[in-house]
Amino acid sequence: MYPASLLLLLAAASCVHGQIVLTQAESVQGTPAGSLKLTCACSGFTLSSTNMFWIRQAPGKGLEWIIYYYSDSDKSNAPVVQGRFTASKDSSNFYLHMSQLKPEDSAVYYCARDSLWLN
């Protein structure tokens, strides 16, 4: 039996490294088979030339990489979200587009940047 809703928490605190800031909303809630869009606001670096990632942590589990994204032609999804989750970015935001949500998608979601690409 599916729960009535799925709780998706995002890292509430901003990640600050020098002037680099990644900010996410506190939490969102979805429903099984539904869709959601998560936003990670980015500043202090050039997002268009930075490798970005979405990572999640389900209750009682370890961190799980789900998406790597540089551009529409340079991206990779973990098999567990293939065909259901996609990423995109504009000049200041990194997005996670989630569809066909499942109970096992309930987790804390983190956006991250590749520290090797400092600009």
Biopython code that builds the backbone (N, CA, C, O; Angstrom):
import numpy as np
from Bio.PDB.StructureBuilder import StructureBuilder

atoms = [
    (1, "MET", "N", (0.836, -1.179, 0.000)),
    (1, "MET", "CA", (0.000, 0.000, 0.000)),
    (1, "MET", "C", (0.884, 1.246, 0.000)),
    (1, "MET", "O", (1.800, 1.356, 0.814)),
    (2, "TYR", "N", (0.617, 2.174, -0.897)),
    (2, "TYR", "CA", (1.377, 3.412, -0.961)),
    (2, "TYR", "C", (0.921, 4.366, 0.130)),
    (2, "TYR", "O", (-0.270, 4.434, 0.435)),
    (3, "PRO", "N", (1.862, 5.109, 0.724)),
    (3, "PRO", "CA", (1.462, 6.121, 1.694)),
    (3, "PRO", "C", (0.730, 7.245, 0.969)),
    (3, "PRO", "O", (0.855, 7.397, -0.246)),
    (4, "ALA", "N", (-0.025, 8.018, 1.714)),
    (4, "ALA", "CA", (-0.798, 9.106, 1.122)),
    (4, "ALA", "C", (0.101, 10.166, 0.504)),
    (4, "ALA", "O", (-0.299, 10.845, -0.442)),
    (5, "SER", "N", (1.294, 10.311, 1.022)),
    (5, "SER", "CA", (2.198, 11.311, 0.470)),
    (5, "SER", "C", (3.649, 10.902, 0.688)),
    (5, "SER", "O", (3.953, 10.017, 1.488)),
    (6, "LEU", "N", (4.512, 11.555, -0.025)),
    (6, "LEU", "CA", (5.948, 11.344, 0.102)),
    (6, "LEU", "C", (6.551, 12.628, 0.637)),
    (6, "LEU", "O", (6.193, 13.714, 0.182)),
    (7, "LEU", "N", (7.443, 12.526, 1.578)),
    (7, "LEU", "CA", (8.092, 13.710, 2.119)),
    (7, "LEU", "C", (9.498, 13.798, 1.557)),
    (7, "LEU", "O", (10.298, 12.875, 1.711)),
    (8, "LEU", "N", (9.789, 14.894, 0.917)),
    (8, "LEU", "CA", (11.099, 15.125, 0.341)),
    (8, "LEU", "C", (11.699, 16.336, 1.038)),
    (8, "LEU", "O", (11.234, 17.460, 0.854)),
    (9, "LEU", "N", (12.714, 16.106, 1.822)),
    (9, "LEU", "CA", (13.372, 17.192, 2.533)),
    (9, "LEU", "C", (14.598, 17.626, 1.760)),
    (9, "LEU", "O", (15.277, 16.803, 1.145)),
    (10, "LEU", "N", (14.877, 18.887, 1.789)),
    (10, "LEU", "CA", (16.074, 19.404, 1.165)),
    (10, "LEU", "C", (16.969, 19.953, 2.250)),
    (10, "LEU", "O", (16.504, 20.321, 3.329)),
    (11, "ALA", "N", (18.239, 20.007, 1.964)),
    (11, "ALA", "CA", (19.171, 20.547, 2.957)),
    (11, "ALA", "C", (18.733, 21.962, 3.293)),
    (11, "ALA", "O", (18.715, 22.834, 2.424)),
    (12, "ALA", "N", (18.385, 22.190, 4.536)),
    (12, "ALA", "CA", (17.841, 23.479, 4.943)),
    (12, "ALA", "C", (18.913, 24.554, 5.023)),
    (12, "ALA", "O", (18.643, 25.722, 4.745)),
    (13, "ALA", "N", (20.094, 24.180, 5.392)),
    (13, "ALA", "CA", (21.159, 25.166, 5.546)),
    (13, "ALA", "C", (21.852, 25.416, 4.215)),
    (13, "ALA", "O", (21.956, 24.523, 3.374)),
    (14, "SER", "N", (22.316, 26.625, 4.041)),
    (14, "SER", "CA", (23.091, 26.949, 2.854)),
    (14, "SER", "C", (24.497, 26.387, 3.004)),
    (14, "SER", "O", (25.038, 26.314, 4.107)),
    (15, "CYS", "N", (25.071, 25.996, 1.892)),
    (15, "CYS", "CA", (26.449, 25.513, 1.888)),
    (15, "CYS", "C", (27.318, 26.666, 1.406)),
    (15, "CYS", "O", (27.185, 27.104, 0.264)),
    (16, "VAL", "N", (28.192, 27.155, 2.250)),
    (16, "VAL", "CA", (28.998, 28.318, 1.904)),
    (16, "VAL", "C", (30.478, 27.947, 1.901)),
    (16, "VAL", "O", (30.982, 27.406, 2.885)),
    (17, "HIS", "N", (31.166, 28.228, 0.820)),
    (17, "HIS", "CA", (32.612, 28.012, 0.712)),
    (17, "HIS", "C", (33.175, 29.290, 0.106)),
    (17, "HIS", "O", (33.091, 29.488, -1.106)),
    (18, "GLY", "N", (33.745, 30.153, 0.929)),
    (18, "GLY", "CA", (34.147, 31.459, 0.432)),
    (18, "GLY", "C", (32.893, 32.224, 0.077)),
    (18, "GLY", "O", (32.046, 32.473, 0.935)),
    (19, "GLN", "N", (32.773, 32.593, -1.171)),
    (19, "GLN", "CA", (31.576, 33.294, -1.632)),
    (19, "GLN", "C", (30.638, 32.374, -2.414)),
    (19, "GLN", "O", (29.649, 32.839, -2.979)),
    (20, "ILE", "N", (30.936, 31.084, -2.452)),
    (20, "ILE", "CA", (30.094, 30.126, -3.169)),
    (20, "ILE", "C", (28.940, 29.711, -2.270)),
    (20, "ILE", "O", (29.157, 29.253, -1.148)),
    (21, "VAL", "N", (27.710, 29.871, -2.762)),
    (21, "VAL", "CA", (26.538, 29.554, -1.949)),
    (21, "VAL", "C", (25.567, 28.697, -2.757)),
    (21, "VAL", "O", (25.224, 29.034, -3.890)),
    (22, "LEU", "N", (25.123, 27.575, -2.160)),
    (22, "LEU", "CA", (24.063, 26.732, -2.715)),
    (22, "LEU", "C", (22.934, 26.754, -1.698)),
    (22, "LEU", "O", (23.139, 26.382, -0.543)),
    (23, "THR", "N", (21.741, 27.185, -2.109)),
    (23, "THR", "CA", (20.625, 27.321, -1.182)),
    (23, "THR", "C", (19.434, 26.510, -1.673)),
    (23, "THR", "O", (19.066, 26.579, -2.845)),
    (24, "GLN", "N", (18.837, 25.744, -0.770)),
    (24, "GLN", "CA", (17.669, 24.934, -1.095)),
    (24, "GLN", "C", (16.536, 25.243, -0.127)),
    (24, "GLN", "O", (16.767, 25.691, 0.996)),
    (25, "ALA", "N", (15.315, 25.000, -0.572)),
    (25, "ALA", "CA", (14.145, 25.167, 0.290)),
    (25, "ALA", "C", (14.180, 24.115, 1.395)),
    (25, "ALA", "O", (14.934, 23.146, 1.307)),
    (26, "GLU", "N", (13.372, 24.301, 2.425)),
    (26, "GLU", "CA", (13.406, 23.374, 3.556)),
    (26, "GLU", "C", (12.764, 22.027, 3.260)),
    (26, "GLU", "O", (13.387, 20.994, 3.508)),
    (27, "SER", "N", (11.550, 22.000, 2.742)),
    (27, "SER", "CA", (10.914, 20.711, 2.458)),
    (27, "SER", "C", (9.778, 20.879, 1.463)),
    (27, "SER", "O", (9.176, 21.946, 1.346)),
    (28, "VAL", "N", (9.506, 19.812, 0.761)),
    (28, "VAL", "CA", (8.367, 19.745, -0.148)),
    (28, "VAL", "C", (7.731, 18.377, 0.028)),
    (28, "VAL", "O", (8.363, 17.447, 0.528)),
    (29, "GLN", "N", (6.501, 18.266, -0.379)),
    (29, "GLN", "CA", (5.793, 17.001, -0.224)),
    (29, "GLN", "C", (5.123, 16.643, -1.541)),
    (29, "GLN", "O", (4.521, 17.493, -2.196)),
    (30, "GLY", "N", (5.235, 15.379, -1.917)),
    (30, "GLY", "CA", (4.630, 14.903, -3.144)),
    (30, "GLY", "C", (3.729, 13.714, -2.883)),
    (30, "GLY", "O", (3.596, 13.256, -1.748)),
    (31, "THR", "N", (3.117, 13.224, -3.933)),
    (31, "THR", "CA", (2.236, 12.064, -3.820)),
    (31, "THR", "C", (2.738, 10.958, -4.747)),
    (31, "THR", "O", (3.363, 11.249, -5.767)),
    (32, "PRO", "N", (2.476, 9.705, -4.411)),
    (32, "PRO", "CA", (2.891, 8.605, -5.287)),
    (32, "PRO", "C", (2.367, 8.813, -6.707)),
    (32, "PRO", "O", (1.212, 9.189, -6.904)),
    (33, "ALA", "N", (3.215, 8.567, -7.672)),
    (33, "ALA", "CA", (2.943, 8.735, -9.098)),
    (33, "ALA", "C", (2.883, 10.200, -9.506)),
    (33, "ALA", "O", (2.640, 10.503, -10.674)),
    (34, "GLY", "N", (3.101, 11.115, -8.564)),
    (34, "GLY", "CA", (3.066, 12.543, -8.847)),
    (34, "GLY", "C", (4.402, 13.069, -9.340)),
    (34, "GLY", "O", (5.340, 12.311, -9.589)),
    (35, "SER", "N", (4.465, 14.398, -9.476)),
    (35, "SER", "CA", (5.665, 15.073, -9.954)),
    (35, "SER", "C", (6.040, 16.216, -9.019)),
    (35, "SER", "O", (5.178, 16.795, -8.358)),
    (36, "LEU", "N", (7.318, 16.534, -8.969)),
    (36, "LEU", "CA", (7.835, 17.658, -8.188)),
    (36, "LEU", "C", (9.034, 18.251, -8.906)),
    (36, "LEU", "O", (9.683, 17.590, -9.716)),
    (37, "LYS", "N", (9.316, 19.510, -8.595)),
    (37, "LYS", "CA", (10.521, 20.166, -9.102)),
    (37, "LYS", "C", (11.245, 20.776, -7.909)),
    (37, "LYS", "O", (10.681, 21.600, -7.189)),
    (38, "LEU", "N", (12.501, 20.370, -7.699)),
    (38, "LEU", "CA", (13.323, 20.922, -6.633)),
    (38, "LEU", "C", (14.271, 21.951, -7.237)),
    (38, "LEU", "O", (14.762, 21.781, -8.353)),
    (39, "THR", "N", (14.522, 23.022, -6.485)),
    (39, "THR", "CA", (15.383, 24.100, -6.959)),
    (39, "THR", "C", (16.549, 24.314, -6.011)),
    (39, "THR", "O", (16.373, 24.349, -4.793)),
    (40, "CYS", "N", (17.722, 24.454, -6.568)),
    (40, "CYS", "CA", (18.934, 24.784, -5.819)),
    (40, "CYS", "C", (19.445, 26.110, -6.388)),
    (40, "CYS", "O", (19.928, 26.159, -7.519)),
    (41, "ALA", "N", (19.336, 27.185, -5.598)),
    (41, "ALA", "CA", (19.815, 28.497, -6.034)),
    (41, "ALA", "C", (21.325, 28.561, -5.830)),
    (41, "ALA", "O", (21.822, 28.239, -4.752)),
    (42, "CYS", "N", (22.045, 28.973, -6.854)),
    (42, "CYS", "CA", (23.508, 28.965, -6.831)),
    (42, "CYS", "C", (24.057, 30.370, -7.052)),
    (42, "CYS", "O", (23.561, 31.112, -7.900)),
    (43, "SER", "N", (25.076, 30.728, -6.288)),
    (43, "SER", "CA", (25.732, 32.021, -6.489)),
    (43, "SER", "C", (27.204, 31.913, -6.128)),
    (43, "SER", "O", (27.622, 31.004, -5.411)),
    (44, "GLY", "N", (27.981, 32.860, -6.641)),
    (44, "GLY", "CA", (29.404, 32.898, -6.343)),
    (44, "GLY", "C", (30.264, 32.099, -7.299)),
    (44, "GLY", "O", (31.475, 31.996, -7.103)),
    (45, "PHE", "N", (29.659, 31.530, -8.331)),
    (45, "PHE", "CA", (30.414, 30.789, -9.340)),
    (45, "PHE", "C", (29.602, 30.757, -10.622)),
    (45, "PHE", "O", (28.415, 31.083, -10.622)),
    (46, "THR", "N", (30.243, 30.365, -11.715)),
    (46, "THR", "CA", (29.574, 30.312, -13.013)),
    (46, "THR", "C", (28.914, 28.952, -13.172)),
    (46, "THR", "O", (29.578, 27.961, -13.476)),
    (47, "LEU", "N", (27.616, 28.911, -12.967)),
    (47, "LEU", "CA", (26.877, 27.648, -12.990)),
    (47, "LEU", "C", (26.969, 26.955, -14.344)),
    (47, "LEU", "O", (27.053, 25.728, -14.410)),
    (48, "SER", "N", (26.954, 27.731, -15.420)),
    (48, "SER", "CA", (26.955, 27.125, -16.760)),
    (48, "SER", "C", (28.212, 26.313, -17.051)),
    (48, "SER", "O", (28.187, 25.434, -17.913)),
    (49, "SER", "N", (29.310, 26.589, -16.349)),
    (49, "SER", "CA", (30.555, 25.850, -16.596)),
    (49, "SER", "C", (30.963, 24.983, -15.408)),
    (49, "SER", "O", (32.145, 24.701, -15.211)),
    (50, "THR", "N", (29.972, 24.564, -14.617)),
    (50, "THR", "CA", (30.248, 23.773, -13.417)),
    (50, "THR", "C", (29.505, 22.444, -13.448)),
    (50, "THR", "O", (28.318, 22.403, -13.771)),
    (51, "ASN", "N", (30.195, 21.361, -13.116)),
    (51, "ASN", "CA", (29.555, 20.057, -12.951)),
    (51, "ASN", "C", (28.708, 20.105, -11.685)),
    (51, "ASN", "O", (29.184, 20.536, -10.634)),
    (52, "MET", "N", (27.461, 19.666, -11.779)),
    (52, "MET", "CA", (26.547, 19.689, -10.642)),
    (52, "MET", "C", (25.989, 18.285, -10.396)),
    (52, "MET", "O", (25.978, 17.440, -11.291)),
    (53, "PHE", "N", (25.530, 18.057, -9.172)),
    (53, "PHE", "CA", (25.035, 16.741, -8.768)),
    (53, "PHE", "C", (23.787, 16.872, -7.906)),
    (53, "PHE", "O", (23.615, 17.860, -7.191)),
    (54, "TRP", "N", (22.926, 15.876, -7.979)),
    (54, "TRP", "CA", (21.863, 15.680, -6.994)),
    (54, "TRP", "C", (22.180, 14.378, -6.266)),
    (54, "TRP", "O", (22.475, 13.356, -6.886)),
    (55, "ILE", "N", (22.112, 14.437, -4.954)),
    (55, "ILE", "CA", (22.404, 13.309, -4.072)),
    (55, "ILE", "C", (21.249, 13.219, -3.090)),
    (55, "ILE", "O", (20.660, 14.243, -2.743)),
    (56, "ARG", "N", (20.909, 12.019, -2.632)),
    (56, "ARG", "CA", (19.832, 11.908, -1.651)),
    (56, "ARG", "C", (20.215, 10.936, -0.548)),
    (56, "ARG", "O", (21.113, 10.107, -0.699)),
    (57, "GLN", "N", (19.506, 11.063, 0.565)),
    (57, "GLN", "CA", (19.707, 10.151, 1.689)),
    (57, "GLN", "C", (18.350, 9.768, 2.256)),
    (57, "GLN", "O", (17.670, 10.592, 2.868)),
    (58, "ALA", "N", (17.958, 8.517, 2.051)),
    (58, "ALA", "CA", (16.700, 7.996, 2.588)),
    (58, "ALA", "C", (16.874, 7.730, 4.077)),
    (58, "ALA", "O", (17.997, 7.528, 4.539)),
    (59, "PRO", "N", (15.783, 7.728, 4.834)),
    (59, "PRO", "CA", (15.877, 7.481, 6.281)),
    (59, "PRO", "C", (16.616, 6.179, 6.587)),
    (59, "PRO", "O", (16.276, 5.125, 6.048)),
    (60, "GLY", "N", (17.623, 6.256, 7.451)),
    (60, "GLY", "CA", (18.380, 5.078, 7.855)),
    (60, "GLY", "C", (19.353, 4.540, 6.825)),
    (60, "GLY", "O", (19.939, 3.476, 7.026)),
    (61, "LYS", "N", (19.538, 5.263, 5.714)),
    (61, "LYS", "CA", (20.423, 4.797, 4.639)),
    (61, "LYS", "C", (21.577, 5.768, 4.437)),
    (61, "LYS", "O", (21.597, 6.859, 5.006)),
    (62, "GLY", "N", (22.529, 5.354, 3.625)),
    (62, "GLY", "CA", (23.657, 6.209, 3.292)),
    (62, "GLY", "C", (23.322, 7.154, 2.150)),
    (62, "GLY", "O", (22.228, 7.104, 1.587)),
    (63, "LEU", "N", (24.270, 8.010, 1.817)),
    (63, "LEU", "CA", (24.096, 8.924, 0.692)),
    (63, "LEU", "C", (24.047, 8.138, -0.614)),
    (63, "LEU", "O", (24.755, 7.145, -0.780)),
    (64, "GLU", "N", (23.210, 8.591, -1.529)),
    (64, "GLU", "CA", (23.031, 7.925, -2.822)),
    (64, "GLU", "C", (23.108, 8.971, -3.929)),
    (64, "GLU", "O", (22.288, 9.888, -3.978)),
    (65, "TRP", "N", (24.096, 8.835, -4.819)),
    (65, "TRP", "CA", (24.193, 9.717, -5.971)),
    (65, "TRP", "C", (23.053, 9.377, -6.924)),
    (65, "TRP", "O", (22.815, 8.205, -7.216)),
    (66, "ILE", "N", (22.345, 10.402, -7.411)),
    (66, "ILE", "CA", (21.274, 10.108, -8.368)),
    (66, "ILE", "C", (21.455, 10.789, -9.724)),
    (66, "ILE", "O", (21.041, 10.238, -10.744)),
    (67, "ILE", "N", (22.067, 11.979, -9.755)),
    (67, "ILE", "CA", (22.229, 12.668, -11.042)),
    (67, "ILE", "C", (23.528, 13.470, -11.077)),
    (67, "ILE", "O", (23.876, 14.174, -10.129)),
    (68, "TYR", "N", (24.235, 13.339, -12.204)),
    (68, "TYR", "CA", (25.338, 14.239, -12.558)),
    (68, "TYR", "C", (24.837, 15.057, -13.733)),
    (68, "TYR", "O", (24.196, 14.518, -14.635)),
    (69, "TYR", "N", (25.126, 16.371, -13.734)),
    (69, "TYR", "CA", (24.666, 17.218, -14.835)),
    (69, "TYR", "C", (25.658, 18.344, -15.098)),
    (69, "TYR", "O", (26.021, 19.105, -14.201)),
    (70, "TYR", "N", (26.084, 18.426, -16.351)),
    (70, "TYR", "CA", (26.871, 19.574, -16.808)),
    (70, "TYR", "C", (26.067, 20.340, -17.850)),
    (70, "TYR", "O", (25.942, 21.564, -17.789)),
    (71, "SER", "N", (25.523, 19.592, -18.809)),
    (71, "SER", "CA", (24.701, 20.182, -19.866)),
    (71, "SER", "C", (23.759, 19.102, -20.389)),
    (71, "SER", "O", (23.845, 17.941, -19.989)),
    (72, "ASP", "N", (22.859, 19.498, -21.288)),
    (72, "ASP", "CA", (21.930, 18.514, -21.847)),
    (72, "ASP", "C", (22.655, 17.397, -22.593)),
    (72, "ASP", "O", (22.124, 16.296, -22.737)),
    (73, "SER", "N", (23.869, 17.680, -23.067)),
    (73, "SER", "CA", (24.625, 16.648, -23.787)),
    (73, "SER", "C", (25.677, 15.958, -22.915)),
    (73, "SER", "O", (26.366, 15.050, -23.379)),
    (74, "ASP", "N", (25.801, 16.379, -21.673)),
    (74, "ASP", "CA", (26.779, 15.786, -20.747)),
    (74, "ASP", "C", (26.110, 15.602, -19.387)),
    (74, "ASP", "O", (26.177, 16.475, -18.522)),
    (75, "LYS", "N", (25.467, 14.455, -19.218)),
    (75, "LYS", "CA", (24.697, 14.183, -18.001)),
    (75, "LYS", "C", (24.606, 12.687, -17.780)),
    (75, "LYS", "O", (24.854, 11.898, -18.692)),
    (76, "SER", "N", (24.248, 12.300, -16.559)),
    (76, "SER", "CA", (24.124, 10.881, -16.239)),
    (76, "SER", "C", (23.173, 10.711, -15.061)),
    (76, "SER", "O", (23.217, 11.473, -14.095)),
    (77, "ASN", "N", (22.316, 9.705, -15.156)),
    (77, "ASN", "CA", (21.367, 9.394, -14.080)),
    (77, "ASN", "C", (21.667, 8.019, -13.507)),
    (77, "ASN", "O", (22.085, 7.116, -14.232)),
    (78, "ALA", "N", (21.456, 7.860, -12.209)),
    (78, "ALA", "CA", (21.549, 6.540, -11.594)),
    (78, "ALA", "C", (20.398, 5.685, -12.127)),
    (78, "ALA", "O", (19.315, 6.214, -12.379)),
    (79, "PRO", "N", (20.604, 4.384, -12.304)),
    (79, "PRO", "CA", (19.543, 3.516, -12.826)),
    (79, "PRO", "C", (18.232, 3.601, -12.042)),
    (79, "PRO", "O", (17.157, 3.470, -12.628)),
    (80, "VAL", "N", (18.304, 3.817, -10.738)),
    (80, "VAL", "CA", (17.103, 3.834, -9.904)),
    (80, "VAL", "C", (16.157, 4.990, -10.255)),
    (80, "VAL", "O", (14.965, 4.919, -9.954)),
    (81, "VAL", "N", (16.672, 6.054, -10.886)),
    (81, "VAL", "CA", (15.818, 7.187, -11.254)),
    (81, "VAL", "C", (15.735, 7.390, -12.765)),
    (81, "VAL", "O", (15.080, 8.323, -13.228)),
    (82, "GLN", "N", (16.388, 6.532, -13.530)),
    (82, "GLN", "CA", (16.399, 6.651, -14.986)),
    (82, "GLN", "C", (14.982, 6.681, -15.539)),
    (82, "GLN", "O", (14.156, 5.837, -15.191)),
    (83, "GLY", "N", (14.702, 7.650, -16.396)),
    (83, "GLY", "CA", (13.386, 7.769, -17.008)),
    (83, "GLY", "C", (12.353, 8.462, -16.140)),
    (83, "GLY", "O", (11.248, 8.743, -16.603)),
    (84, "ARG", "N", (12.693, 8.744, -14.883)),
    (84, "ARG", "CA", (11.751, 9.417, -13.977)),
    (84, "ARG", "C", (12.267, 10.771, -13.501)),
    (84, "ARG", "O", (11.481, 11.701, -13.313)),
    (85, "PHE", "N", (13.567, 10.891, -13.306)),
    (85, "PHE", "CA", (14.166, 12.129, -12.815)),
    (85, "PHE", "C", (15.088, 12.706, -13.881)),
    (85, "PHE", "O", (15.821, 11.967, -14.539)),
    (86, "THR", "N", (15.052, 14.022, -14.050)),
    (86, "THR", "CA", (15.977, 14.715, -14.939)),
    (86, "THR", "C", (16.458, 15.980, -14.241)),
    (86, "THR", "O", (15.845, 16.443, -13.279)),
    (87, "ALA", "N", (17.547, 16.524, -14.728)),
    (87, "ALA", "CA", (18.083, 17.767, -14.172)),
    (87, "ALA", "C", (18.186, 18.804, -15.280)),
    (87, "ALA", "O", (18.220, 18.477, -16.466)),
    (88, "SER", "N", (18.235, 20.057, -14.860)),
    (88, "SER", "CA", (18.481, 21.161, -15.783)),
    (88, "SER", "C", (19.045, 22.315, -14.972)),
    (88, "SER", "O", (19.016, 22.299, -13.742)),
    (89, "LYS", "N", (19.557, 23.314, -15.671)),
    (89, "LYS", "CA", (20.030, 24.506, -14.976)),
    (89, "LYS", "C", (19.888, 25.716, -15.881)),
    (89, "LYS", "O", (19.880, 25.609, -17.108)),
    (90, "ASP", "N", (19.775, 26.871, -15.237)),
    (90, "ASP", "CA", (19.799, 28.129, -15.960)),
    (90, "ASP", "C", (20.972, 28.931, -15.403)),
    (90, "ASP", "O", (21.894, 28.340, -14.841)),
    (91, "SER", "N", (20.966, 30.232, -15.537)),
    (91, "SER", "CA", (22.126, 31.021, -15.118)),
    (91, "SER", "C", (22.357, 31.032, -13.612)),
    (91, "SER", "O", (23.474, 31.294, -13.167)),
    (92, "SER", "N", (21.314, 30.750, -12.808)),
    (92, "SER", "CA", (21.494, 30.828, -11.349)),
    (92, "SER", "C", (20.824, 29.715, -10.550)),
    (92, "SER", "O", (20.919, 29.707, -9.323)),
    (93, "ASN", "N", (20.156, 28.786, -11.205)),
    (93, "ASN", "CA", (19.459, 27.707, -10.498)),
    (93, "ASN", "C", (19.748, 26.349, -11.124)),
    (93, "ASN", "O", (19.890, 26.220, -12.340)),
    (94, "PHE", "N", (19.830, 25.347, -10.266)),
    (94, "PHE", "CA", (19.997, 23.956, -10.677)),
    (94, "PHE", "C", (18.728, 23.231, -10.245)),
    (94, "PHE", "O", (18.338, 23.312, -9.081)),
    (95, "TYR", "N", (18.080, 22.524, -11.172)),
    (95, "TYR", "CA", (16.771, 21.935, -10.912)),
    (95, "TYR", "C", (16.807, 20.407, -10.945)),
    (95, "TYR", "O", (17.609, 19.799, -11.653)),
    (96, "LEU", "N", (15.919, 19.812, -10.162)),
    (96, "LEU", "CA", (15.667, 18.377, -10.226)),
    (96, "LEU", "C", (14.193, 18.204, -10.548)),
    (96, "LEU", "O", (13.328, 18.565, -9.750)),
    (97, "HIS", "N", (13.911, 17.651, -11.718)),
    (97, "HIS", "CA", (12.541, 17.401, -12.156)),
    (97, "HIS", "C", (12.234, 15.936, -11.848)),
    (97, "HIS", "O", (12.886, 15.037, -12.379)),
    (98, "MET", "N", (11.251, 15.701, -10.998)),
    (98, "MET", "CA", (10.934, 14.352, -10.533)),
    (98, "MET", "C", (9.525, 13.982, -10.988)),
    (98, "MET", "O", (8.589, 14.757, -10.794)),
    (99, "SER", "N", (9.370, 12.817, -11.586)),
    (99, "SER", "CA", (8.046, 12.345, -11.992)),
    (99, "SER", "C", (7.885, 10.888, -11.588)),
    (99, "SER", "O", (8.853, 10.224, -11.220)),
    (100, "GLN", "N", (6.663, 10.403, -11.660)),
    (100, "GLN", "CA", (6.353, 9.018, -11.285)),
    (100, "GLN", "C", (6.962, 8.683, -9.925)),
    (100, "GLN", "O", (7.625, 7.658, -9.765)),
    (101, "LEU", "N", (6.725, 9.565, -8.945)),
    (101, "LEU", "CA", (7.301, 9.383, -7.611)),
    (101, "LEU", "C", (6.885, 8.057, -6.987)),
    (101, "LEU", "O", (5.761, 7.587, -7.165)),
    (102, "LYS", "N", (7.823, 7.469, -6.252)),
    (102, "LYS", "CA", (7.589, 6.204, -5.551)),
    (102, "LYS", "C", (7.846, 6.414, -4.062)),
    (102, "LYS", "O", (8.563, 7.344, -3.692)),
    (103, "PRO", "N", (7.275, 5.571, -3.201)),
    (103, "PRO", "CA", (7.532, 5.709, -1.759)),
    (103, "PRO", "C", (9.024, 5.711, -1.432)),
    (103, "PRO", "O", (9.452, 6.410, -0.513)),
    (104, "GLU", "N", (9.812, 4.947, -2.163)),
    (104, "GLU", "CA", (11.246, 4.878, -1.889)),
    (104, "GLU", "C", (12.003, 6.145, -2.306)),
    (104, "GLU", "O", (13.206, 6.251, -2.070)),
    (105, "ASP", "N", (11.313, 7.095, -2.918)),
    (105, "ASP", "CA", (11.931, 8.382, -3.239)),
    (105, "ASP", "C", (11.916, 9.334, -2.044)),
    (105, "ASP", "O", (12.505, 10.412, -2.112)),
    (106, "SER", "N", (11.256, 8.954, -0.956)),
    (106, "SER", "CA", (11.248, 9.788, 0.252)),
    (106, "SER", "C", (12.664, 9.859, 0.809)),
    (106, "SER", "O", (13.251, 8.835, 1.157)),
    (107, "ALA", "N", (13.210, 11.065, 0.893)),
    (107, "ALA", "CA", (14.609, 11.234, 1.292)),
    (107, "ALA", "C", (14.922, 12.706, 1.498)),
    (107, "ALA", "O", (14.115, 13.581, 1.184)),
    (108, "VAL", "N", (16.101, 12.960, 2.028)),
    (108, "VAL", "CA", (16.672, 14.308, 2.035)),
    (108, "VAL", "C", (17.470, 14.428, 0.740)),
    (108, "VAL", "O", (18.313, 13.582, 0.444)),
    (109, "TYR", "N", (17.201, 15.479, -0.027)),
    (109, "TYR", "CA", (17.871, 15.690, -1.309)),
    (109, "TYR", "C", (18.863, 16.842, -1.186)),
    (109, "TYR", "O", (18.543, 17.894, -0.632)),
    (110, "TYR", "N", (20.066, 16.632, -1.708)),
    (110, "TYR", "CA", (21.124, 17.636, -1.658)),
    (110, "TYR", "C", (21.590, 17.967, -3.072)),
    (110, "TYR", "O", (21.741, 17.076, -3.908)),
    (111, "CYS", "N", (21.814, 19.236, -3.332)),
    (111, "CYS", "CA", (22.518, 19.607, -4.558)),
    (111, "CYS", "C", (23.976, 19.822, -4.178)),
    (111, "CYS", "O", (24.280, 20.210, -3.050)),
    (112, "ALA", "N", (24.868, 19.570, -5.115)),
    (112, "ALA", "CA", (26.300, 19.729, -4.858)),
    (112, "ALA", "C", (26.990, 20.151, -6.146)),
    (112, "ALA", "O", (26.508, 19.883, -7.247)),
    (113, "ARG", "N", (28.128, 20.817, -5.985)),
    (113, "ARG", "CA", (28.915, 21.218, -7.149)),
    (113, "ARG", "C", (30.262, 20.513, -7.107)),
    (113, "ARG", "O", (30.729, 20.103, -6.045)),
    (114, "ASP", "N", (30.876, 20.379, -8.270)),
    (114, "ASP", "CA", (32.194, 19.771, -8.373)),
    (114, "ASP", "C", (33.232, 20.788, -7.924)),
    (114, "ASP", "O", (33.371, 21.844, -8.542)),
    (115, "SER", "N", (33.950, 20.488, -6.874)),
    (115, "SER", "CA", (34.928, 21.439, -6.336)),
    (115, "SER", "C", (36.178, 21.557, -7.202)),
    (115, "SER", "O", (36.998, 22.447, -6.975)),
    (116, "LEU", "N", (36.339, 20.684, -8.180)),
    (116, "LEU", "CA", (37.502, 20.758, -9.062)),
    (116, "LEU", "C", (37.368, 21.854, -10.104)),
    (116, "LEU", "O", (38.355, 22.251, -10.724)),
    (117, "TRP", "N", (36.138, 22.349, -10.300)),
    (117, "TRP", "CA", (35.875, 23.377, -11.305)),
    (117, "TRP", "C", (35.652, 24.713, -10.625)),
    (117, "TRP", "O", (34.539, 25.238, -10.631)),
    (118, "LEU", "N", (36.689, 25.259, -10.046)),
    (118, "LEU", "CA", (36.575, 26.552, -9.366)),
    (118, "LEU", "C", (36.695, 27.668, -10.382)),
    (118, "LEU", "O", (37.600, 27.676, -11.216)),
    (119, "ASN", "N", (35.756, 28.623, -10.300)),
    (119, "ASN", "CA", (35.834, 29.786, -11.179)),
    (119, "ASN", "C", (35.380, 31.017, -10.456)),
    (119, "ASN", "O", (35.373, 32.105, -11.032)),
]
sb = StructureBuilder()
sb.init_structure("model")
sb.init_model(0)
sb.init_chain("A")
sb.init_seg("    ")
for serial, (resi, resn, name, xyz) in enumerate(atoms, 1):
    if name == "N":
        sb.init_residue(resn, " ", resi, " ")
    sb.init_atom(name, np.array(xyz, "f"), 0.0, 1.0, " ", f" {name:<3s}", serial, name[0])
structure = sb.get_structure()
